Amino acid sequence: MHILHLMWLGSSLNAMAVYAGPVALIQDSGLDNQGVVAVNQAAGNANQQANQQAVAISDGDAQALLMLKQHAVTMAGSPPSATASIGGAAFAASMGLIAVNQSAGNANQSFNALALAMGPHAQVLVGSVPAHAQDAVLAAVAVPAAEPVVNGSGGDQTSISAAAFQGSRGLVQLNQIAGSHNMAANVMAVQWANP
C-alpha cells in the first residue's frame, strides 16, 4: 500500500515538471463566431496586449483614430521554458474580425489594430501619424527595445493545430509569442474615399 502511494506521487511530480514554465492554452474555444472576437491571453509576468478597432463612416469627414502606448519592461533573469498553444478547432468556422494575442513568458508586447474610414474625406490615424505613411504607422505602435535578455532555457514553443481557424472568413489577426522580451503587431488601416 505504501509503495503504491509513492508511485502515484512520483507520477504526479513528473507530470508537473512538463508544465513548470508559463503555459498559455486555447483549446477548442471560439467556434462558429460572427462579428468581432477579441482575445488577449497571457501567462507569465509583465506582458502587455491590446486589440483595438476604430470605424468611421460619414457623408463628410470620416476620421478613424487608434491610440496606444506600450512601455518597455526590463526583467532580469532567465525564465523557465514557455509554451503558447492554440489547439483543436479553436476559432474555426468564424466570420468577421478575429483578433487574438497569446503570450507565454515575460515582458512581451502584442497589438492588433484595425482602422477603417469611409467617406468623401476619409482619414485613418494611428496616434498622430496618417496611415498612408506605412513605416511610420508601425514605428508609432512599437516601443523602444528593452535591454537584451539572454534566455537560458531554449525550450520555448508555439503551436497552432491544423484545425484551428479552419473555414474562417473575414480578417484574422494573430500574435502568438513564447519567450521573453518579444514584440509583435498587426495593423490594418483602410481609407476608402467614396465621393
HUJO-V38129 format. One record per backbone hydrogen bond with DSSP energy under -1.0 kcal/mol. CO is the residue of the C=O (numbers start at 1). NH is the residue of the N-H. If there is no record, write none. Layout:
# HUJO-V38129
CO/NH, CO/NH
This chain:
# HUJO-V38129
1/5, 2/6, 3/7, 4/8, 5/9, 6/10, 7/11, 8/12, 9/13, 10/14, 11/15, 12/16, 13/17, 17/20, 22/83, 24/85, 26/87, 29/91, 33/95, 35/97, 37/99, 39/101, 41/103, 43/105, 45/107, 48/110, 50/112, 52/114, 54/116, 56/118, 60/121, 62/123, 64/125, 66/127, 82/157, 83/24, 84/159, 85/26, 86/161, 87/28, 87/90, 89/92, 90/165, 92/32, 94/169, 95/35, 96/171, 97/37, 98/173, 99/39, 100/175, 101/41, 102/177, 103/43, 104/179, 106/181, 108/48, 109/184, 110/50, 111/186, 112/52, 113/188, 114/54, 115/190, 116/56, 117/192, 118/58, 121/62, 123/64, 124/131, 125/66, 126/129, 129/126, 130/133, 132/134, 133/137, 134/138, 135/139, 136/140, 137/141, 138/142, 157/84, 159/86, 163/166, 165/168, 166/93, 169/96, 171/98, 173/100, 175/102, 177/104, 182/109, 184/111, 186/113, 188/115, 190/117, 192/119
